[in-house]
Amino acid sequence: MDSFKGQGGIQMLLTAEQEAQHIVSSARNLKMARLKQAKEEAEKDVALFRSQMETEYQNKISESSGSSDNTVKRLEEETDKRIKALTKSTSMVSKEIIEMLMKHVTSVKI
């Protein structure tokens, strides 16, 4: 009878070992599933962040190119104003310069 109890004990140990293997395997599978889910969520977050950064970058590029257009317009306006001022200034002084040149050209020093 003792041998029967011994075999029953061995059988219980084998059953317990199989259950333990099943529990460990199950836990391992759950862990792998959670890791896979975490990886997928991280990839989605990275894609979203990358998209936001790209949008922000494109906005900054468009702002800077827009401001350069404004700068070009401002510079053109300033240049036109300066040209007009110089033209006005030379037209006012041109009569005097012509008279001075005529005086020096027509006068002969002996």
BELHUMO-V272066 format. One record per residue. N is the residue number from 1. RES is the residue in three letters. NEAR is the number of other C-alpha atoms within 12 Angstrom. Layout:
N/RES/NEAR, N/RES/NEAR
This chain:
1/MET/7, 2/ASP/8, 3/SER/9, 4/PHE/10, 5/LYS/11, 6/GLY/12, 7/GLN/13, 8/GLY/14, 9/GLY/14, 10/ILE/14, 11/GLN/14, 12/MET/14, 13/LEU/14, 14/LEU/14, 15/THR/14, 16/ALA/14, 17/GLU/14, 18/GLN/14, 19/GLU/14, 20/ALA/14, 21/GLN/14, 22/HIS/14, 23/ILE/14, 24/VAL/14, 25/SER/14, 26/SER/14, 27/ALA/14, 28/ARG/14, 29/ASN/14, 30/LEU/14, 31/LYS/14, 32/MET/14, 33/ALA/14, 34/ARG/14, 35/LEU/14, 36/LYS/14, 37/GLN/14, 38/ALA/14, 39/LYS/14, 40/GLU/14, 41/GLU/14, 42/ALA/14, 43/GLU/14, 44/LYS/14, 45/ASP/14, 46/VAL/14, 47/ALA/14, 48/LEU/14, 49/PHE/14, 50/ARG/14, 51/SER/14, 52/GLN/14, 53/MET/14, 54/GLU/14, 55/THR/14, 56/GLU/14, 57/TYR/14, 58/GLN/14, 59/ASN/14, 60/LYS/14, 61/ILE/14, 62/SER/14, 63/GLU/14, 64/SER/14, 65/SER/14, 66/GLY/14, 67/SER/14, 68/SER/14, 69/ASP/14, 70/ASN/14, 71/THR/14, 72/VAL/14, 73/LYS/14, 74/ARG/14, 75/LEU/14, 76/GLU/14, 77/GLU/14, 78/GLU/14, 79/THR/14, 80/ASP/14, 81/LYS/14, 82/ARG/14, 83/ILE/14, 84/LYS/14, 85/ALA/14, 86/LEU/15, 87/THR/14, 88/LYS/13, 89/SER/14, 90/THR/15, 91/SER/14, 92/MET/13, 93/VAL/14, 94/SER/15, 95/LYS/13, 96/GLU/14, 97/ILE/14, 98/ILE/16, 99/GLU/14, 100/MET/14, 101/LEU/13, 102/MET/13, 103/LYS/13, 104/HIS/12, 105/VAL/11, 106/THR/11, 107/SER/11, 108/VAL/8, 109/LYS/7, 110/ILE/3
